[in-house]
């Protein structure tokens, strides 16, 4: 993401057209824009005939994943400069294999883990789909250029853990895909009736991954090892990883709605003296063992 500011007379008028797309800024608050966006300010706002106001504008240019990081196959994420990263669990659902994939019932407890620079994997999520809030960030970290971020997963069956697969596993059980890439399954996953509801919003009509230009999908197959089986579908656990030049909590410990949940409750803890509707949720300390600034 790049910005540009300037101030002049009539030349600045050429940039006024960006005002017409300002509503898109709010609509894409959690994503880097796909088109240039910006603001224009004039001072003074009321001028006399023959005088010229001073115009100041700020333009936000689009950024892409390759501007700040790359994927080292099958799924290690490597930033190329200092950047923030956040992780959101999207869904989990272990699928068994018969003539067609069938969801295991009752759903097993699945676990997702994260590792920074080859360190021991820390638990990121543990539970079933009912435990997932896809709007919550379970990991926030400022990475340095050259750091490595890996993910892994497993689940519980008959009281025991299954094998632990990671983005460093040569068997491609856990992969990372950027916007526009296709999930490498035996059959086109997007055409199948068993495509998980939590994954549908992240695929387009041709089966390509559709995420923000600074995001990556982490997809895990934790049950099957035979890639030719229809049930090898990379849906057992799905994470959304997003890079950003700015802290994802707006730099003030706030949620994206602008409300400070680090000081929950009433009494004017929100913006402009409003009460905090997020109540007892502290977005900075959801999990002290995982959250890092």
TORKOL-4160 file (C-alpha; in steps of 0.2 Angstrom, whole numbers, padded with zeros to 4 digits, m for minus):
293
<pt num="1" X="0000" Y="0000" Z="0000"/>
<pt num="2" X="0007" Y="0017" Z="m0005"/>
<pt num="3" X="0001" Y="0034" Z="m0001"/>
<pt num="4" X="0004" Y="0051" Z="m0009"/>
<pt num="5" X="0001" Y="0069" Z="m0003"/>
<pt num="6" X="0002" Y="0086" Z="m0011"/>
<pt num="7" X="m0005" Y="0103" Z="m0010"/>
<pt num="8" X="m0007" Y="0116" Z="m0024"/>
<pt num="9" X="m0020" Y="0126" Z="m0033"/>
<pt num="10" X="m0029" Y="0121" Z="m0049"/>
<pt num="11" X="m0018" Y="0106" Z="m0052"/>
<pt num="12" X="m0025" Y="0097" Z="m0037"/>
<pt num="13" X="m0042" Y="0098" Z="m0044"/>
<pt num="14" X="m0038" Y="0084" Z="m0055"/>
<pt num="15" X="m0038" Y="0073" Z="m0040"/>
<pt num="16" X="m0055" Y="0078" Z="m0034"/>
<pt num="17" X="m0063" Y="0064" Z="m0043"/>
<pt num="18" X="m0058" Y="0052" Z="m0030"/>
<pt num="19" X="m0071" Y="0059" Z="m0018"/>
<pt num="20" X="m0084" Y="0050" Z="m0029"/>
<pt num="21" X="m0077" Y="0033" Z="m0023"/>
<pt num="22" X="m0075" Y="0037" Z="m0005"/>
<pt num="23" X="m0090" Y="0026" Z="0001"/>
<pt num="24" X="m0079" Y="0011" Z="m0005"/>
<pt num="25" X="m0067" Y="0014" Z="0008"/>
<pt num="26" X="m0079" Y="0010" Z="0022"/>
<pt num="27" X="m0085" Y="m0005" Z="0012"/>
<pt num="28" X="m0067" Y="m0012" Z="0011"/>
<pt num="29" X="m0062" Y="m0008" Z="0028"/>
<pt num="30" X="m0054" Y="m0025" Z="0031"/>
<pt num="31" X="m0046" Y="m0026" Z="0014"/>
<pt num="32" X="m0033" Y="m0017" Z="0004"/>
<pt num="33" X="m0042" Y="m0008" Z="m0010"/>
<pt num="34" X="m0042" Y="m0015" Z="m0028"/>
<pt num="35" X="m0043" Y="0002" Z="m0035"/>
<pt num="36" X="m0035" Y="0019" Z="m0030"/>
<pt num="37" X="m0045" Y="0027" Z="m0016"/>
<pt num="38" X="m0042" Y="0044" Z="m0007"/>
<pt num="39" X="m0048" Y="0060" Z="0001"/>
<pt num="40" X="m0047" Y="0078" Z="m0003"/>
<pt num="41" X="m0047" Y="0092" Z="0009"/>
<pt num="42" X="m0049" Y="0111" Z="0005"/>
<pt num="43" X="m0044" Y="0126" Z="0016"/>
<pt num="44" X="m0052" Y="0137" Z="0018"/>
<pt num="45" X="m0069" Y="0129" Z="0013"/>
<pt num="46" X="m0077" Y="0146" Z="0009"/>
<pt num="47" X="m0066" Y="0158" Z="m0002"/>
<pt num="48" X="m0069" Y="0174" Z="m0011"/>
<pt num="49" X="m0069" Y="0178" Z="m0029"/>
<pt num="50" X="m0051" Y="0179" Z="m0036"/>
<pt num="51" X="m0043" Y="0168" Z="m0022"/>
<pt num="52" X="m0038" Y="0150" Z="m0022"/>
<pt num="53" X="m0040" Y="0137" Z="m0008"/>
<pt num="54" X="m0026" Y="0125" Z="m0004"/>
<pt num="55" X="m0031" Y="0107" Z="m0008"/>
<pt num="56" X="m0023" Y="0093" Z="0001"/>
<pt num="57" X="m0026" Y="0075" Z="m0005"/>
<pt num="58" X="m0021" Y="0057" Z="0000"/>
<pt num="59" X="m0021" Y="0043" Z="m0012"/>
<pt num="60" X="m0020" Y="0025" Z="m0007"/>
<pt num="61" X="m0014" Y="0014" Z="m0021"/>
<pt num="62" X="m0017" Y="m0005" Z="m0022"/>
<pt num="63" X="m0005" Y="m0017" Z="m0015"/>
<pt num="64" X="m0003" Y="m0036" Z="m0018"/>
<pt num="65" X="0003" Y="m0050" Z="m0008"/>
<pt num="66" X="0019" Y="m0051" Z="m0019"/>
<pt num="67" X="0023" Y="m0033" Z="m0013"/>
<pt num="68" X="0026" Y="m0039" Z="0005"/>
<pt num="69" X="0027" Y="m0058" Z="0006"/>
<pt num="70" X="0028" Y="m0074" Z="m0004"/>
<pt num="71" X="0023" Y="m0092" Z="m0002"/>
<pt num="72" X="0037" Y="m0105" Z="0000"/>
<pt num="73" X="0028" Y="m0121" Z="m0006"/>
<pt num="74" X="0018" Y="m0130" Z="0000"/>
<pt num="75" X="0013" Y="m0116" Z="0012"/>
<pt num="76" X="0027" Y="m0107" Z="0022"/>
<pt num="77" X="0023" Y="m0088" Z="0022"/>
<pt num="78" X="0039" Y="m0077" Z="0021"/>
<pt num="79" X="0037" Y="m0058" Z="0022"/>
<pt num="80" X="0049" Y="m0048" Z="0012"/>
<pt num="81" X="0048" Y="m0032" Z="0023"/>
<pt num="82" X="0041" Y="m0028" Z="0040"/>
<pt num="83" X="0022" Y="m0031" Z="0040"/>
<pt num="84" X="0008" Y="m0036" Z="0052"/>
<pt num="85" X="m0001" Y="m0053" Z="0050"/>
<pt num="86" X="m0017" Y="m0059" Z="0057"/>
<pt num="87" X="m0025" Y="m0076" Z="0057"/>
<pt num="88" X="m0044" Y="m0080" Z="0057"/>
<pt num="89" X="m0050" Y="m0098" Z="0058"/>
<pt num="90" X="m0064" Y="m0100" Z="0044"/>
<pt num="91" X="m0070" Y="m0117" Z="0047"/>
<pt num="92" X="m0067" Y="m0135" Z="0051"/>
<pt num="93" X="m0076" Y="m0151" Z="0047"/>
<pt num="94" X="m0067" Y="m0168" Z="0046"/>
<pt num="95" X="m0073" Y="m0179" Z="0031"/>
<pt num="96" X="m0073" Y="m0198" Z="0030"/>
<pt num="97" X="m0071" Y="m0208" Z="0014"/>
<pt num="98" X="m0085" Y="m0219" Z="0006"/>
<pt num="99" X="m0092" Y="m0218" Z="m0011"/>
<pt num="100" X="m0093" Y="m0199" Z="m0008"/>
<pt num="101" X="m0086" Y="m0189" Z="0006"/>
<pt num="102" X="m0096" Y="m0189" Z="0022"/>
<pt num="103" X="m0094" Y="m0178" Z="0037"/>
<pt num="104" X="m0089" Y="m0187" Z="0052"/>
<pt num="105" X="m0103" Y="m0187" Z="0065"/>
<pt num="106" X="m0101" Y="m0182" Z="0079"/>
<pt num="107" X="m0088" Y="m0169" Z="0073"/>
<pt num="108" X="m0071" Y="m0172" Z="0080"/>
<pt num="109" X="m0061" Y="m0159" Z="0089"/>
<pt num="110" X="m0049" Y="m0151" Z="0077"/>
<pt num="111" X="m0033" Y="m0141" Z="0081"/>
<pt num="112" X="m0024" Y="m0128" Z="0071"/>
<pt num="113" X="m0006" Y="m0122" Z="0076"/>
<pt num="114" X="0006" Y="m0109" Z="0071"/>
<pt num="115" X="0025" Y="m0108" Z="0071"/>
<pt num="116" X="0036" Y="m0093" Z="0069"/>
<pt num="117" X="0054" Y="m0095" Z="0063"/>
<pt num="118" X="0054" Y="m0113" Z="0065"/>
<pt num="119" X="0049" Y="m0112" Z="0084"/>
<pt num="120" X="0038" Y="m0125" Z="0093"/>
<pt num="121" X="0020" Y="m0124" Z="0086"/>
<pt num="122" X="0008" Y="m0115" Z="0097"/>
<pt num="123" X="m0011" Y="m0119" Z="0098"/>
<pt num="124" X="m0021" Y="m0107" Z="0087"/>
<pt num="125" X="m0038" Y="m0115" Z="0088"/>
<pt num="126" X="m0046" Y="m0131" Z="0096"/>
<pt num="127" X="m0064" Y="m0136" Z="0094"/>
<pt num="128" X="m0077" Y="m0139" Z="0081"/>
<pt num="129" X="m0086" Y="m0128" Z="0068"/>
<pt num="130" X="m0098" Y="m0122" Z="0082"/>
<pt num="131" X="m0083" Y="m0115" Z="0091"/>
<pt num="132" X="m0077" Y="m0104" Z="0077"/>
<pt num="133" X="m0080" Y="m0086" Z="0075"/>
<pt num="134" X="m0073" Y="m0081" Z="0058"/>
<pt num="135" X="m0073" Y="m0063" Z="0062"/>
<pt num="136" X="m0061" Y="m0065" Z="0076"/>
<pt num="137" X="m0042" Y="m0064" Z="0074"/>
<pt num="138" X="m0034" Y="m0077" Z="0084"/>
<pt num="139" X="m0016" Y="m0072" Z="0080"/>
<pt num="140" X="m0009" Y="m0055" Z="0077"/>
<pt num="141" X="0010" Y="m0052" Z="0075"/>
<pt num="142" X="0021" Y="m0039" Z="0067"/>
<pt num="143" X="0034" Y="m0049" Z="0057"/>
<pt num="144" X="0051" Y="m0044" Z="0050"/>
<pt num="145" X="0057" Y="m0046" Z="0033"/>
<pt num="146" X="0064" Y="m0064" Z="0031"/>
<pt num="147" X="0053" Y="m0071" Z="0045"/>
<pt num="148" X="0044" Y="m0088" Z="0042"/>
<pt num="149" X="0026" Y="m0092" Z="0047"/>
<pt num="150" X="0020" Y="m0110" Z="0046"/>
<pt num="151" X="0004" Y="m0118" Z="0051"/>
<pt num="152" X="m0001" Y="m0136" Z="0055"/>
<pt num="153" X="m0016" Y="m0146" Z="0061"/>
<pt num="154" X="m0023" Y="m0163" Z="0068"/>
<pt num="155" X="m0039" Y="m0169" Z="0076"/>
<pt num="156" X="m0044" Y="m0181" Z="0090"/>
<pt num="157" X="m0051" Y="m0199" Z="0086"/>
<pt num="158" X="m0055" Y="m0212" Z="0099"/>
<pt num="159" X="m0046" Y="m0201" Z="0112"/>
<pt num="160" X="m0030" Y="m0200" Z="0102"/>
<pt num="161" X="m0022" Y="m0187" Z="0091"/>
<pt num="162" X="m0020" Y="m0190" Z="0072"/>
<pt num="163" X="m0004" Y="m0187" Z="0064"/>
<pt num="164" X="0001" Y="m0168" Z="0064"/>
<pt num="165" X="0003" Y="m0161" Z="0046"/>
<pt num="166" X="0011" Y="m0144" Z="0043"/>
<pt num="167" X="0014" Y="m0132" Z="0029"/>
<pt num="168" X="0032" Y="m0139" Z="0029"/>
<pt num="169" X="0026" Y="m0157" Z="0026"/>
<pt num="170" X="0032" Y="m0164" Z="0009"/>
<pt num="171" X="0016" Y="m0174" Z="0007"/>
<pt num="172" X="0006" Y="m0158" Z="0004"/>
<pt num="173" X="m0007" Y="m0161" Z="0017"/>
<pt num="174" X="m0007" Y="m0142" Z="0022"/>
<pt num="175" X="m0006" Y="m0129" Z="0008"/>
<pt num="176" X="m0007" Y="m0110" Z="0006"/>
<pt num="177" X="m0016" Y="m0102" Z="m0009"/>
<pt num="178" X="m0017" Y="m0084" Z="m0014"/>
<pt num="179" X="m0031" Y="m0075" Z="m0024"/>
<pt num="180" X="m0034" Y="m0083" Z="m0041"/>
<pt num="181" X="m0026" Y="m0100" Z="m0037"/>
<pt num="182" X="m0036" Y="m0116" Z="m0038"/>
<pt num="183" X="m0037" Y="m0129" Z="m0025"/>
<pt num="184" X="m0028" Y="m0145" Z="m0031"/>
<pt num="185" X="m0041" Y="m0158" Z="m0028"/>
<pt num="186" X="m0045" Y="m0174" Z="m0039"/>
<pt num="187" X="m0062" Y="m0167" Z="m0044"/>
<pt num="188" X="m0067" Y="m0148" Z="m0045"/>
<pt num="189" X="m0071" Y="m0145" Z="m0027"/>
<pt num="190" X="m0083" Y="m0130" Z="m0031"/>
<pt num="191" X="m0094" Y="m0141" Z="m0042"/>
<pt num="192" X="m0097" Y="m0154" Z="m0028"/>
<pt num="193" X="m0112" Y="m0154" Z="m0016"/>
<pt num="194" X="m0101" Y="m0158" Z="m0001"/>
<pt num="195" X="m0092" Y="m0141" Z="m0003"/>
<pt num="196" X="m0092" Y="m0134" Z="0015"/>
<pt num="197" X="m0102" Y="m0119" Z="0018"/>
<pt num="198" X="m0088" Y="m0110" Z="0026"/>
<pt num="199" X="m0077" Y="m0112" Z="0011"/>
<pt num="200" X="m0090" Y="m0107" Z="m0002"/>
<pt num="201" X="m0088" Y="m0088" Z="0000"/>
<pt num="202" X="m0069" Y="m0090" Z="m0004"/>
<pt num="203" X="m0071" Y="m0098" Z="m0021"/>
<pt num="204" X="m0078" Y="m0090" Z="m0037"/>
<pt num="205" X="m0089" Y="m0099" Z="m0050"/>
<pt num="206" X="m0073" Y="m0107" Z="m0058"/>
<pt num="207" X="m0066" Y="m0114" Z="m0042"/>
<pt num="208" X="m0052" Y="m0101" Z="m0040"/>
<pt num="209" X="m0048" Y="m0094" Z="m0023"/>
<pt num="210" X="m0056" Y="m0077" Z="m0020"/>
<pt num="211" X="m0048" Y="m0067" Z="m0005"/>
<pt num="212" X="m0041" Y="m0050" Z="m0003"/>
<pt num="213" X="m0025" Y="m0046" Z="m0013"/>
<pt num="214" X="m0015" Y="m0046" Z="0004"/>
<pt num="215" X="m0023" Y="m0063" Z="0010"/>
<pt num="216" X="m0019" Y="m0081" Z="0009"/>
<pt num="217" X="m0030" Y="m0097" Z="0012"/>
<pt num="218" X="m0022" Y="m0111" Z="0023"/>
<pt num="219" X="m0031" Y="m0127" Z="0018"/>
<pt num="220" X="m0028" Y="m0143" Z="0028"/>
<pt num="221" X="m0032" Y="m0161" Z="0023"/>
<pt num="222" X="m0030" Y="m0170" Z="0040"/>
<pt num="223" X="m0039" Y="m0187" Z="0037"/>
<pt num="224" X="m0034" Y="m0194" Z="0020"/>
<pt num="225" X="m0017" Y="m0196" Z="0012"/>
<pt num="226" X="m0022" Y="m0202" Z="m0005"/>
<pt num="227" X="m0023" Y="m0187" Z="m0016"/>
<pt num="228" X="m0033" Y="m0196" Z="m0029"/>
<pt num="229" X="m0048" Y="m0199" Z="m0018"/>
<pt num="230" X="m0063" Y="m0188" Z="m0019"/>
<pt num="231" X="m0063" Y="m0186" Z="m0001"/>
<pt num="232" X="m0045" Y="m0178" Z="m0001"/>
<pt num="233" X="m0053" Y="m0160" Z="m0002"/>
<pt num="234" X="m0043" Y="m0149" Z="0009"/>
<pt num="235" X="m0058" Y="m0144" Z="0020"/>
<pt num="236" X="m0054" Y="m0151" Z="0036"/>
<pt num="237" X="m0047" Y="m0135" Z="0043"/>
<pt num="238" X="m0046" Y="m0118" Z="0034"/>
<pt num="239" X="m0038" Y="m0102" Z="0040"/>
<pt num="240" X="m0037" Y="m0085" Z="0032"/>
<pt num="241" X="m0021" Y="m0076" Z="0034"/>
<pt num="242" X="m0020" Y="m0057" Z="0030"/>
<pt num="243" X="m0005" Y="m0046" Z="0029"/>
<pt num="244" X="m0006" Y="m0027" Z="0032"/>
<pt num="245" X="0005" Y="m0012" Z="0033"/>
<pt num="246" X="m0005" Y="m0006" Z="0048"/>
<pt num="247" X="m0010" Y="m0014" Z="0064"/>
<pt num="248" X="m0027" Y="m0023" Z="0060"/>
<pt num="249" X="m0034" Y="m0016" Z="0076"/>
<pt num="250" X="m0032" Y="0002" Z="0069"/>
<pt num="251" X="m0017" Y="0005" Z="0080"/>
<pt num="252" X="m0027" Y="0009" Z="0095"/>
<pt num="253" X="m0033" Y="m0008" Z="0102"/>
<pt num="254" X="m0049" Y="m0006" Z="0093"/>
<pt num="255" X="m0060" Y="m0017" Z="0083"/>
<pt num="256" X="m0063" Y="m0013" Z="0065"/>
<pt num="257" X="m0079" Y="m0005" Z="0070"/>
<pt num="258" X="m0069" Y="0008" Z="0079"/>
<pt num="259" X="m0075" Y="0003" Z="0096"/>
<pt num="260" X="m0061" Y="0001" Z="0109"/>
<pt num="261" X="m0065" Y="m0016" Z="0117"/>
<pt num="262" X="m0049" Y="m0015" Z="0128"/>
<pt num="263" X="m0060" Y="m0004" Z="0139"/>
<pt num="264" X="m0076" Y="m0013" Z="0138"/>
<pt num="265" X="m0093" Y="m0008" Z="0145"/>
<pt num="266" X="m0103" Y="0008" Z="0147"/>
<pt num="267" X="m0098" Y="0025" Z="0153"/>
<pt num="268" X="m0092" Y="0032" Z="0136"/>
<pt num="269" X="m0079" Y="0020" Z="0132"/>
<pt num="270" X="m0082" Y="0020" Z="0114"/>
<pt num="271" X="m0079" Y="0033" Z="0101"/>
<pt num="272" X="m0087" Y="0050" Z="0103"/>
<pt num="273" X="m0092" Y="0045" Z="0121"/>
<pt num="274" X="m0103" Y="0031" Z="0115"/>
<pt num="275" X="m0105" Y="0015" Z="0125"/>
<pt num="276" X="m0095" Y="0000" Z="0119"/>
<pt num="277" X="m0107" Y="m0013" Z="0111"/>
<pt num="278" X="m0094" Y="m0026" Z="0112"/>
<pt num="279" X="m0096" Y="m0028" Z="0130"/>
<pt num="280" X="m0084" Y="m0040" Z="0139"/>
<pt num="281" X="m0073" Y="m0044" Z="0124"/>
<pt num="282" X="m0055" Y="m0038" Z="0124"/>
<pt num="283" X="m0048" Y="m0040" Z="0107"/>
<pt num="284" X="m0031" Y="m0037" Z="0113"/>
<pt num="285" X="m0030" Y="m0051" Z="0125"/>
<pt num="286" X="m0041" Y="m0065" Z="0117"/>
<pt num="287" X="m0027" Y="m0077" Z="0121"/>
<pt num="288" X="m0012" Y="m0070" Z="0130"/>
<pt num="289" X="m0002" Y="m0085" Z="0124"/>
<pt num="290" X="m0005" Y="m0082" Z="0106"/>
<pt num="291" X="m0008" Y="m0063" Z="0104"/>
<pt num="292" X="0008" Y="m0054" Z="0101"/>
<pt num="293" X="0011" Y="m0036" Z="0095"/>
